[in-house]
Amino acid sequence: MPSNAVNKAATQRGALKKNVMSLLGVYGPSDSMQALVRMPGGRVRTVKPGARLSGGRVAAIDADGLIVQKNGQAERIPLLQ
């Protein structure tokens, strides 16, 4: 793919919602996966299970996304499509 096409694909306007946490990717062996998360303010963080994240704690990470435990509720954050 020509670099111009890659640049356009990687910088689509509106691809990420502002002020919302977005899961960019997951990686690593299945028994110790990590996730790349874009925080509402735009900062990108790498997290593991147990990490604090947006007022909650990362309960699990799998190939489909991550689960955040917050106020006794579990919320799945899916991978961006």
The first five atom37 places (N, CA, C, CB, O) and aatype in JSON, in Angstrom:
{
  "aatype": [12, 14, 15, 2, 0, 19, 2, 11, 0, 0, 16, 5, 1, 7, 0, 10, 11, 11, 2, 19, 12, 15, 10, 10, 7, 19, 18, 7, 14, 15, 3, 15, 12, 5, 0, 10, 19, 1, 12, 14, 7, 7, 1, 19, 1, 16, 19, 11, 14, 7, 0, 1, 10, 15, 7, 7, 1, 19, 0, 0, 9, 3, 0, 3, 7, 10, 9, 19, 5, 11, 2, 7, 5, 0, 6, 1, 9, 14, 10, 10, 5],
  "atom_mask": [
    [1, 1, 1, 1, 1],
    [1, 1, 1, 1, 1],
    [1, 1, 1, 1, 1],
    [1, 1, 1, 1, 1],
    [1, 1, 1, 1, 1],
    [1, 1, 1, 1, 1],
    [1, 1, 1, 1, 1],
    [1, 1, 1, 1, 1],
    [1, 1, 1, 1, 1],
    [1, 1, 1, 1, 1],
    [1, 1, 1, 1, 1],
    [1, 1, 1, 1, 1],
    [1, 1, 1, 1, 1],
    [1, 1, 1, 0, 1],
    [1, 1, 1, 1, 1],
    [1, 1, 1, 1, 1],
    [1, 1, 1, 1, 1],
    [1, 1, 1, 1, 1],
    [1, 1, 1, 1, 1],
    [1, 1, 1, 1, 1],
    [1, 1, 1, 1, 1],
    [1, 1, 1, 1, 1],
    [1, 1, 1, 1, 1],
    [1, 1, 1, 1, 1],
    [1, 1, 1, 0, 1],
    [1, 1, 1, 1, 1],
    [1, 1, 1, 1, 1],
    [1, 1, 1, 0, 1],
    [1, 1, 1, 1, 1],
    [1, 1, 1, 1, 1],
    [1, 1, 1, 1, 1],
    [1, 1, 1, 1, 1],
    [1, 1, 1, 1, 1],
    [1, 1, 1, 1, 1],
    [1, 1, 1, 1, 1],
    [1, 1, 1, 1, 1],
    [1, 1, 1, 1, 1],
    [1, 1, 1, 1, 1],
    [1, 1, 1, 1, 1],
    [1, 1, 1, 1, 1],
    [1, 1, 1, 0, 1],
    [1, 1, 1, 0, 1],
    [1, 1, 1, 1, 1],
    [1, 1, 1, 1, 1],
    [1, 1, 1, 1, 1],
    [1, 1, 1, 1, 1],
    [1, 1, 1, 1, 1],
    [1, 1, 1, 1, 1],
    [1, 1, 1, 1, 1],
    [1, 1, 1, 0, 1],
    [1, 1, 1, 1, 1],
    [1, 1, 1, 1, 1],
    [1, 1, 1, 1, 1],
    [1, 1, 1, 1, 1],
    [1, 1, 1, 0, 1],
    [1, 1, 1, 0, 1],
    [1, 1, 1, 1, 1],
    [1, 1, 1, 1, 1],
    [1, 1, 1, 1, 1],
    [1, 1, 1, 1, 1],
    [1, 1, 1, 1, 1],
    [1, 1, 1, 1, 1],
    [1, 1, 1, 1, 1],
    [1, 1, 1, 1, 1],
    [1, 1, 1, 0, 1],
    [1, 1, 1, 1, 1],
    [1, 1, 1, 1, 1],
    [1, 1, 1, 1, 1],
    [1, 1, 1, 1, 1],
    [1, 1, 1, 1, 1],
    [1, 1, 1, 1, 1],
    [1, 1, 1, 0, 1],
    [1, 1, 1, 1, 1],
    [1, 1, 1, 1, 1],
    [1, 1, 1, 1, 1],
    [1, 1, 1, 1, 1],
    [1, 1, 1, 1, 1],
    [1, 1, 1, 1, 1],
    [1, 1, 1, 1, 1],
    [1, 1, 1, 1, 1],
    [1, 1, 1, 1, 1]
  ],
  "atom_positions": [
    [[0.85, -1.17, 0.0], [0.0, 0.0, 0.0], [0.9, 1.23, 0.0], [-0.97, -0.01, 1.22], [1.82, 1.31, 0.81]],
    [[0.66, 2.19, -0.87], [1.46, 3.41, -0.89], [1.34, 4.15, 0.43], [1.03, 4.31, -2.05], [0.31, 4.1, 1.09]],
    [[2.41, 4.85, 0.81], [2.43, 5.52, 2.11], [1.3, 6.54, 2.26], [3.76, 6.2, 2.33], [0.8, 6.75, 3.36]],
    [[0.89, 7.18, 1.17], [-0.21, 8.13, 1.23], [-1.5, 7.44, 1.64], [-0.38, 8.83, -0.12], [-2.28, 7.98, 2.43]],
    [[-1.74, 6.24, 1.1], [-2.95, 5.47, 1.45], [-2.9, 5.02, 2.9], [-3.1, 4.25, 0.52], [-3.92, 5.04, 3.59]],
    [[-1.72, 4.62, 3.37], [-1.57, 4.21, 4.77], [-1.85, 5.39, 5.69], [-0.14, 3.66, 5.04], [-2.56, 5.25, 6.69]],
    [[-1.31, 6.56, 5.34], [-1.53, 7.76, 6.13], [-3.01, 8.09, 6.23], [-0.77, 8.94, 5.53], [-3.5, 8.42, 7.31]],
    [[-3.73, 8.01, 5.12], [-5.17, 8.3, 5.12], [-5.91, 7.3, 5.98], [-5.72, 8.29, 3.69], [-6.78, 7.69, 6.76]],
    [[-5.59, 6.02, 5.85], [-6.28, 4.99, 6.63], [-6.02, 5.14, 8.12], [-5.84, 3.61, 6.16], [-6.9, 4.85, 8.93]],
    [[-4.83, 5.58, 8.48], [-4.46, 5.7, 9.89], [-4.96, 6.98, 10.54], [-2.96, 5.62, 10.02], [-4.92, 7.11, 11.76]],
    [[-5.43, 7.92, 9.74], [-5.83, 9.21, 10.3], [-7.25, 9.58, 9.91], [-4.87, 10.3, 9.84], [-7.53, 10.74, 9.6]],
    [[-8.16, 8.61, 9.92], [-9.54, 8.88, 9.58], [-10.17, 9.79, 10.63], [-10.34, 7.57, 9.45], [-10.08, 9.53, 11.83]],
    [[-10.79, 10.85, 10.17], [-11.46, 11.77, 11.08], [-12.64, 11.07, 11.74], [-11.93, 13.04, 10.33], [-13.42, 10.39, 11.07]],
    [[-12.76, 11.25, 13.05], [-13.9, 10.7, 13.77], [-13.81, 9.21, 14.06], [0.0, 0.0, 0.0], [-14.78, 8.62, 14.54]],
    [[-12.68, 8.58, 13.78], [-12.55, 7.14, 14.02], [-12.61, 6.83, 15.51], [-11.23, 6.62, 13.42], [-13.13, 5.79, 15.91]],
    [[-12.08, 7.72, 16.34], [-12.13, 7.55, 17.8], [-13.01, 8.64, 18.39], [-10.7, 7.6, 18.42], [-12.88, 9.82, 18.03]],
    [[-13.9, 8.25, 19.29], [-14.74, 9.23, 19.96], [-13.9, 9.97, 20.99], [-15.97, 8.56, 20.63], [-13.12, 9.37, 21.72]],
    [[-14.06, 11.28, 21.03], [-13.34, 12.08, 22.01], [-14.0, 11.91, 23.37], [-13.31, 13.58, 21.59], [-15.19, 11.62, 23.46]],
    [[-13.21, 12.08, 24.42], [-13.69, 12.0, 25.8], [-14.25, 10.64, 26.17], [-14.74, 13.05, 26.03], [-15.06, 10.54, 27.1]],
    [[-13.85, 9.59, 25.46], [-14.27, 8.23, 25.76], [-13.04, 7.34, 25.72], [-15.36, 7.74, 24.75], [-12.17, 7.5, 24.86]],
    [[-12.96, 6.39, 26.65], [-11.86, 5.44, 26.62], [-12.05, 4.48, 25.45], [-11.75, 4.66, 27.96], [-13.16, 3.98, 25.23]],
    [[-10.98, 4.22, 24.7], [-11.03, 3.33, 23.54], [-9.93, 2.28, 23.65], [-10.9, 4.12, 22.22], [-8.79, 2.6, 23.99]],
    [[-10.27, 1.05, 23.35], [-9.29, -0.03, 23.34], [-8.7, -0.11, 21.94], [-9.92, -1.39, 23.77], [-9.41, -0.4, 20.98]],
    [[-7.4, 0.15, 21.83], [-6.73, 0.17, 20.53], [-6.22, -1.21, 20.12], [-5.58, 1.15, 20.57], [-6.17, -1.52, 18.93]],
    [[-5.83, -2.03, 21.1], [-5.3, -3.34, 20.76], [-4.98, -4.15, 22.0], [0.0, 0.0, 0.0], [-4.84, -3.61, 23.09]],
    [[-4.86, -5.46, 21.8], [-4.42, -6.38, 22.86], [-3.28, -7.21, 22.3], [-5.61, -7.3, 23.36], [-3.21, -7.46, 21.1]],
    [[-2.37, -7.63, 23.18], [-1.23, -8.4, 22.71], [-0.64, -9.23, 23.84], [-0.16, -7.48, 22.12], [-0.95, -9.01, 25.02]],
    [[0.19, -10.16, 23.48], [0.89, -10.99, 24.45], [0.31, -12.39, 24.51], [0.0, 0.0, 0.0], [-0.71, -12.68, 23.88]],
    [[0.97, -13.26, 25.27], [0.48, -14.63, 25.43], [-0.85, -14.63, 26.18], [1.52, -15.5, 26.17], [-1.1, -13.75, 27.0]],
    [[-1.69, -15.62, 25.91], [-3.04, -15.64, 26.48], [-3.07, -15.63, 28.0], [-3.78, -16.85, 25.98], [-4.05, -15.19, 28.6]],
    [[-2.02, -16.09, 28.65], [-2.0, -16.12, 30.11], [-1.46, -14.82, 30.74], [-1.18, -17.29, 30.59], [-1.45, -14.7, 31.96]],
    [[-1.01, -13.88, 29.92], [-0.54, -12.59, 30.46], [-0.71, -11.47, 29.42], [0.94, -12.69, 30.89], [0.25, -10.76, 29.1]],
    [[-1.92, -11.34, 28.89], [-2.19, -10.33, 27.87], [-2.12, -8.92, 28.44], [-3.55, -10.56, 27.23], [-2.36, -8.7, 29.63]],
    [[-1.79, -7.98, 27.57], [-1.78, -6.56, 27.89], [-2.65, -5.85, 26.86], [-0.32, -5.98, 27.9], [-2.95, -6.4, 25.81]],
    [[-3.05, -4.63, 27.18], [-3.91, -3.87, 26.28], [-3.37, -2.46, 26.1], [-5.34, -3.82, 26.81], [-2.77, -1.88, 27.01]],
    [[-3.58, -1.92, 24.92], [-3.22, -0.55, 24.59], [-4.52, 0.25, 24.58], [-2.45, -0.45, 23.2], [-5.4, 0.0, 23.76]],
    [[-4.64, 1.22, 25.5], [-5.88, 1.96, 25.71], [-5.65, 3.45, 25.49], [-6.43, 1.7, 27.12], [-4.66, 4.01, 25.97]],
    [[-6.56, 4.07, 24.77], [-6.54, 5.53, 24.62], [-7.5, 6.1, 25.64], [-6.92, 5.99, 23.14], [-8.7, 5.79, 25.62]],
    [[-6.99, 6.91, 26.53], [-7.78, 7.49, 27.6], [-8.62, 8.66, 27.07], [-6.86, 7.96, 28.75], [-8.32, 9.2, 26.01]],
    [[-9.68, 9.06, 27.8], [-10.54, 10.14, 27.33], [-9.79, 11.43, 26.99], [-11.58, 10.44, 28.36], [-10.22, 12.16, 26.1]],
    [[-8.7, 11.73, 27.68], [-7.94, 12.94, 27.41], [-6.98, 12.81, 26.23], [0.0, 0.0, 0.0], [-6.34, 13.79, 25.85]],
    [[-6.88, 11.61, 25.64], [-6.03, 11.41, 24.48], [-4.74, 10.66, 24.77], [0.0, 0.0, 0.0], [-4.06, 10.22, 23.84]],
    [[-4.38, 10.51, 26.05], [-3.16, 9.79, 26.42], [-3.33, 8.31, 26.13], [-2.81, 10.02, 27.91], [-4.42, 7.77, 26.31]],
    [[-2.27, 7.64, 25.69], [-2.31, 6.21, 25.4], [-1.53, 5.49, 26.49], [-1.73, 5.89, 23.98], [-0.41, 5.88, 26.82]],
    [[-2.13, 4.43, 27.05], [-1.52, 3.66, 28.13], [-1.51, 2.18, 27.79], [-2.25, 3.89, 29.46], [-2.38, 1.69, 27.07]],
    [[-0.52, 1.49, 28.31], [-0.49, 0.03, 28.26], [-0.92, -0.45, 29.64], [0.94, -0.53, 27.87], [-0.39, 0.0, 30.65]],
    [[-1.9, -1.38, 29.68], [-2.4, -1.87, 30.96], [-2.38, -3.39, 31.0], [-3.83, -1.35, 31.22], [-2.41, -4.06, 29.97]],
    [[-2.33, -3.92, 32.23], [-2.39, -5.36, 32.51], [-3.55, -5.58, 33.47], [-1.03, -5.89, 33.11], [-4.04, -4.63, 34.07]],
    [[-4.0, -6.84, 33.62], [-5.03, -7.1, 34.64], [-4.55, -6.6, 36.0], [-5.37, -8.63, 34.7], [-3.4, -6.79, 36.38]],
    [[-5.47, -5.97, 36.72], [-5.15, -5.4, 38.02], [-4.87, -3.91, 37.98], [0.0, 0.0, 0.0], [-4.9, -3.26, 39.03]],
    [[-4.61, -3.36, 36.81], [-4.3, -1.93, 36.69], [-5.55, -1.08, 36.93], [-3.72, -1.62, 35.29], [-6.66, -1.47, 36.57]],
    [[-5.35, 0.08, 37.55], [-6.45, 1.04, 37.72], [-6.69, 1.74, 36.38], [-6.14, 2.09, 38.85], [-5.75, 2.1, 35.67]],
    [[-7.98, 1.91, 36.07], [-8.33, 2.49, 34.78], [-9.69, 3.18, 34.87], [-8.34, 1.41, 33.68], [-10.69, 2.51, 35.12]],
    [[-9.75, 4.48, 34.68], [-11.0, 5.25, 34.68], [-11.92, 4.92, 35.84], [-11.73, 5.01, 33.39], [-13.09, 4.59, 35.64]],
    [[-11.41, 5.01, 37.04], [-12.23, 4.79, 38.21], [-12.54, 3.34, 38.5], [0.0, 0.0, 0.0], [-13.34, 3.05, 39.39]],
    [[-11.93, 2.43, 37.78], [-12.14, 1.01, 38.0], [-10.83, 0.27, 37.96], [0.0, 0.0, 0.0], [-9.76, 0.86, 38.04]],
    [[-10.94, -1.04, 37.82], [-9.75, -1.88, 37.77], [-9.91, -2.87, 36.63], [-9.51, -2.61, 39.14], [-11.0, -3.43, 36.44]],
    [[-8.85, -3.11, 35.87], [-8.88, -4.07, 34.77], [-8.99, -5.46, 35.39], [-7.61, -3.95, 33.84], [-8.08, -5.91, 36.09]],
    [[-10.11, -6.14, 35.14], [-10.35, -7.47, 35.7], [-9.75, -8.55, 34.8], [-11.85, -7.72, 35.9], [-9.24, -9.55, 35.3]],
    [[-9.82, -8.35, 33.48], [-9.33, -9.37, 32.55], [-9.1, -8.76, 31.18], [-10.33, -10.54, 32.45], [-9.68, -7.73, 30.83]],
    [[-8.23, -9.42, 30.41], [-7.97, -9.04, 29.02], [-7.99, -10.33, 28.21], [-6.58, -8.27, 28.87], [-7.36, -11.32, 28.58]],
    [[-8.72, -10.3, 27.09], [-8.73, -11.45, 26.19], [-8.69, -10.95, 24.75], [-9.98, -12.36, 26.43], [-8.59, -9.75, 24.52]],
    [[-8.78, -11.85, 23.8], [-8.65, -11.48, 22.39], [-9.77, -10.56, 21.91], [-8.62, -12.73, 21.54], [-9.62, -9.89, 20.89]],
    [[-10.9, -10.52, 22.63], [-12.04, -9.69, 22.22], [-12.07, -8.33, 22.87], [-13.32, -10.4, 22.53], [-12.82, -7.45, 22.44]],
    [[-11.25, -8.12, 23.91], [-11.25, -6.84, 24.57], [-10.81, -6.94, 26.01], [0.0, 0.0, 0.0], [-10.09, -7.87, 26.38]],
    [[-11.23, -5.98, 26.82], [-10.89, -6.04, 28.23], [-12.14, -5.82, 29.07], [-9.8, -5.0, 28.58], [-13.13, -5.24, 28.6]],
    [[-12.08, -6.28, 30.32], [-13.19, -6.14, 31.24], [-12.73, -5.26, 32.39], [-13.69, -7.53, 31.76], [-11.72, -5.53, 33.04]],
    [[-13.48, -4.19, 32.62], [-13.18, -3.25, 33.7], [-14.24, -3.43, 34.78], [-13.15, -1.76, 33.17], [-15.44, -3.39, 34.51]],
    [[-13.78, -3.63, 36.01], [-14.66, -3.75, 37.17], [-14.76, -2.38, 37.82], [-14.13, -4.83, 38.2], [-13.76, -1.81, 38.24]],
    [[-16.0, -1.84, 37.89], [-16.19, -0.5, 38.43], [-17.47, -0.49, 39.27], [-16.27, 0.56, 37.3], [-18.54, -0.83, 38.77]],
    [[-17.36, -0.09, 40.53], [-18.52, -0.02, 41.43], [-19.31, -1.33, 41.46], [-19.44, 1.12, 41.0], [-20.54, -1.31, 41.46]],
    [[-18.62, -2.44, 41.48], [-19.28, -3.75, 41.54], [-19.86, -4.23, 40.23], [0.0, 0.0, 0.0], [-20.48, -5.29, 40.18]],
    [[-19.68, -3.46, 39.16], [-20.2, -3.82, 37.84], [-19.03, -4.13, 36.9], [-21.08, -2.65, 37.25], [-18.0, -3.47, 36.95]],
    [[-19.21, -5.13, 36.07], [-18.2, -5.47, 35.07], [-18.65, -4.91, 33.72], [-17.98, -7.04, 34.99], [-19.79, -5.1, 33.3]],
    [[-17.74, -4.21, 33.06], [-18.04, -3.64, 31.74], [-17.0, -4.1, 30.75], [-18.1, -2.08, 31.8], [-15.8, -3.94, 30.99]],
    [[-17.44, -4.66, 29.62], [-16.51, -5.08, 28.57], [-16.26, -3.89, 27.65], [-17.07, -6.3, 27.77], [-17.18, -3.23, 27.19]],
    [[-14.97, -3.64, 27.4], [-14.55, -2.62, 26.43], [-14.05, -3.41, 25.22], [-13.43, -1.64, 27.02], [-12.99, -4.03, 25.28]],
    [[-14.82, -3.39, 24.13], [-14.43, -4.19, 22.96], [-13.31, -3.54, 22.17], [-15.63, -4.42, 22.05], [-13.08, -2.33, 22.26]],
    [[-12.62, -4.36, 21.4], [-11.6, -3.85, 20.47], [-12.27, -3.01, 19.41], [-10.79, -5.02, 19.82], [-13.36, -3.34, 18.96]],
    [[-11.63, -1.92, 19.01], [-12.16, -1.09, 17.93], [-12.17, -1.9, 16.64], [-11.31, 0.21, 17.76], [-11.25, -2.67, 16.37]],
    [[-13.19, -1.72, 15.86], [-13.31, -2.42, 14.58], [-12.87, -1.53, 13.45], [-14.75, -2.89, 14.34], [-12.89, -1.95, 12.29]]
  ]
}
